[in-house]
């Protein structure tokens, strides 16, 4: 079991996604659309924030609930990335690369959530 939330792959991937989103928000045409950038970056920052907070609750069911929120935020980021492409803010390659990262982040958080709620978890 992880001793710190920074050891969790789910948190690490959510931070990678957040950093990718920050790169997208700083560059190109999206940087001038402040409302879009605010929504995108807030959603991206929400996932690692919720994973960290859930980890600190020391309760499997409560942590699973925070992971559920983090997964929702990661999916919201994915939607914003599709929208960024549709608006012409990012290229198809940038969209696909970021969406791939979002899928990895969602998968890691989903698997951790499933483990927390399973009979295999001795802390449940």
N, C-alpha and C positions, 0 to 999 in steps of 0.2 A: 504494500500500500504506500502511496506517495506520502511524504512527510510535509510537502509544501505544494500548493496549487501549481507552481511553476514547473513541477515535475510531470504534470499531467499532459499527455499528448493532445488531448482535447483543447486544453488551454493554449498550448504552444501553437497549434494549427490556427486557432482563432486569432492569436496575435499576428501570425503570418498573414492571415486574411486582412486583418485591420491595417497592417503596414502596407499591403498592396493597395488597399482602398485609399490610404493617405497619399500614396504616390499618384494614383489616378486623380484624386481631388486637387492636388497641387499643380498638375500639368494640364496643358491643352485647354480646350474650350470649356470643359466642366468647371475649371477654376473660376470662371466669371459668373457661373450660375450659383449664387450663394445659397439659395434655398435648397436646391438639389444637393449641393455639397454638404450642407448641414444635415440633411436627412440621411444621406449615404454614410457620412462619417459617424453620426450618432448610432446608427444601426450596427456599424462595424465595431465600435468601441463597446457596445452593449454586451456582446457575447463573452469576451474575456472577463469583463467586469462581473457578469453574473456567475460565471464558472468560479471565479475567485471567491465571491461572496458565498456561494453555495458550499464550497469546500470548507469554509470557515464555520459553517453551521454545525458540523460534527454529527449530523443526522442524515442517514441514507435517503429517507423519503423526502426530506426537505432539500437535500442536495439535488436529488432527481428533479424536483420541481424547478430549481434554478437552471438546471441543464435544459429542461423543456423550454424555458424562456430564451436561453442562449441559442438553441436550435432555431427557434422562431426568428431571432435576430439575424442569424446566418442566412436563413432563407430570404429574409427581407433584403439583405445585402445582395443576394443573387438576383432578386427582382430588380433592384436598382442598377445592377451591372447590365442587365438586359436593356433596361431603359436608357442607360448611358450609351450603349451601342446604337439603339434606335434614334437617339438624339444626335448621333454623330460625334459624341465626345470621345469615344475610344474605338480602336480598331477591332475587327473580328478576332484577331489573334490575342489582343489584350483581354477582350471579353472572355474568350475560351479559356485562357490561362487562369484568370481570376475565378471563373466559374468552377474550373477543376479544383482549385484550392478550396473554394466554398464547399464543394462536395466532400472533400477529404475532412474538412472541419466538422461538417454535419455528421458524417459517418462516425468519426471518433467520439463526438458528444453523444450520439445515439447509442453507441456500443457501451460507453461508460454508464449511461443512464440505465440501460438494460441490465448491466451487471449489478448496479446498486440496488435494483429492485428484485434481483434474482435470489434464489435459494443458495447460490454459490457464494454470496457475499456474507462473510462471517459477522459483519458489523450491522447487518440489517435488523 
